[in-house]
Amino acid sequence: MKEIQAIFFDAGGTLFQVNGSVGEIYSRFARRYSIELDPETLTAAFLSSFREQPPLAFPRGTPEIELHGLEYDWWRRLVIDVVSDFPQFDDFFAEVYEYFRRREAWVMFDDVIPTLTALKDHGLRLGIISNYDSRIDDLLRAFEIESYFDGIHVSSRSGVAKPDEKIFRAALSYHRVEPQNALHVGDNLREDVEGALLAGMRGVLLDRNSRVGLSDELIRIGSLIELIGLGKPPQKSQKYIK
């Protein structure tokens, strides 16, 4: 770790995850409007529709009020594809959108605070690079971890989304760190690892459930705690197929 000056983290799936499933949450809120929807069907539809959406990215420098409207409309288009329209959809969506701003919608992983604390004690600069929107500010405050990060770089504000190397380069420039002196950690091979590599950074796959096979080419960790010991000779991880 001697040459590493900054470590960047993905957010959803890396620092915290949805409390339950998206389908369960949508179903619970729809029930308030006498709409019965199957949670598993909703989750599958969400994943499919999410992949079809354009990037959650808007022009850099967009005024905050306008940006919030663009973010809201982006998610509204996605959710209406998932649950279909109904007379009170706008009320339903407004509640769901605000719910995901709150702590109870998410669960933070147990290894987050010990890892961030140790890395900050080592004098490292920490940041977030996430394909998300401005609600992340509320979540970081709710989990009381915002003070650990020197910069928050989300796609909605950056104009580009991972795996586009531009979002990584913008974060590097903000922190005044050369690519070879930075790591990016995340749970998605394409968005986090391959995107970081395109920018000249080192990409680290967080693979909590050992989904990926052995390879000398990939730095893989099963817990964020392992970041503290990356100065030691790394164990071999598994090869992945693109």
Secondary structure, 3 states (H helix, E strand, C coil): CCCCCEEEECCECCCEEECCCHHHHHHHHHHCCCCCCCHHHHHHHHHHHHHHCCCCCCCCCCCHHHHHHHHHHHHHHHHHHHHCCCCCHHHHHHHHHHHCCCHHHEEECCCHHHHHHHHHHCCCEEEEEECCCCCHHHHHHHCCCHHHCCEEEEHHHHCCCCCCHHHHHHHHHHHCCCHHHEEEEECCHHHHHHHHHHCCCEEEEECCCCCCCEECCCEEECCHHHHHHCCCCCCCEECCCC
